[in-house]
Amino acid sequence: MNKKAQMEGIGSFIVVFLTLLVGIILFTAIAQESGKATTLDSYSNVTVTLPASDGSIYLTNIRAISDVVINNESVAGIIPASNYTIENNVVNNGALAVRLTLGPDSPWSAIDANITGTTQPLTYIPDSGARSMVPLIAIFFALALVVVALVPTMQNDFVKGMIGR
C-alpha cells in the first residue's frame, strides 16, 4: 500500500473541498449583488411634503427617477409636470439623491403628495456596457468552480480506469 500517495490524495481532496466551499459562498454573494446592480426599482406612492415655492427636497436612497407622477393627496389630482423639476444624480450630504424643486409661485407648496416612478437604486450600474458584463462575471466564476472540481477528479486513477484511459 502506498501511504504517501494516499496522503497526497487526501490533501488534494481537502484543498478542492475548501476551494469549492469558499467558491460557492462567494458565488452566492456575487449573484445576489449582481441582481441589485442591474435591476430598476419601482417607487410607488411614496408620501413626501413638497417644499415651498422655489424650494427643493431630496429623495434619498435613489440615484435617479423616471416616469414621475406626483399626486396631490388632498385633492386627489395629478400635479402637472410644469410645476416642478427633477434633477437626478445630485450629491446630498455625500450621497447621490434626486432633487425635486417646485417652480416659483407654485400653488402646490408645502402639501403632502404621493410620488410614483421608476428608480435606480444607489447600487445601480448606470453604464449599459458594465451592466452587461456583470452576469458574465458570475458565469465565468461558476465555470471556474466546475474546473476546480473536475480537474483533480479526472486525474484520479480510479476515474481514468472507469472511462477507459
KAHU-V24068 format. One record per backbone hydrogen bond with DSSP energy under -1.0 kcal/mol. CO is the residue of the C=O (numbers start at 1). NH is the residue of the N-H. If there is no record, write none. Layout:
co->{CO | CO}
nh->{NH | NH}
This chain:
co->{1 | 2 | 3 | 4 | 5 | 6 | 7 | 8 | 9 | 10 | 11 | 12 | 13 | 14 | 15 | 16 | 17 | 18 | 19 | 20 | 21 | 22 | 23 | 24 | 25 | 26 | 27 | 28 | 29 | 30 | 31 | 32 | 33 | 37 | 41 | 43 | 46 | 48 | 51 | 52 | 55 | 57 | 59 | 63 | 64 | 66 | 69 | 70 | 71 | 72 | 77 | 80 | 81 | 83 | 85 | 87 | 90 | 92 | 95 | 97 | 98 | 99 | 100 | 101 | 111 | 112 | 113 | 114 | 115 | 116 | 117 | 118 | 119 | 120 | 121 | 127 | 128 | 130 | 133 | 134 | 135 | 136 | 137 | 138 | 139 | 140 | 141 | 142 | 143 | 144 | 145 | 146 | 147 | 150 | 151 | 153 | 156 | 157 | 158 | 159 | 160}
nh->{3 | 6 | 7 | 8 | 9 | 10 | 11 | 12 | 13 | 14 | 15 | 16 | 17 | 18 | 19 | 20 | 21 | 22 | 23 | 24 | 25 | 26 | 27 | 28 | 29 | 30 | 31 | 32 | 33 | 34 | 35 | 36 | 37 | 125 | 119 | 117 | 115 | 113 | 110 | 55 | 102 | 100 | 98 | 89 | 120 | 118 | 116 | 79 | 114 | 76 | 72 | 83 | 84 | 103 | 101 | 99 | 97 | 95 | 92 | 90 | 59 | 87 | 57 | 85 | 50 | 73 | 48 | 71 | 46 | 69 | 43 | 66 | 41 | 63 | 124 | 131 | 132 | 134 | 137 | 138 | 139 | 140 | 141 | 142 | 143 | 144 | 145 | 146 | 147 | 148 | 149 | 150 | 151 | 154 | 155 | 156 | 160 | 161 | 162 | 163 | 165}
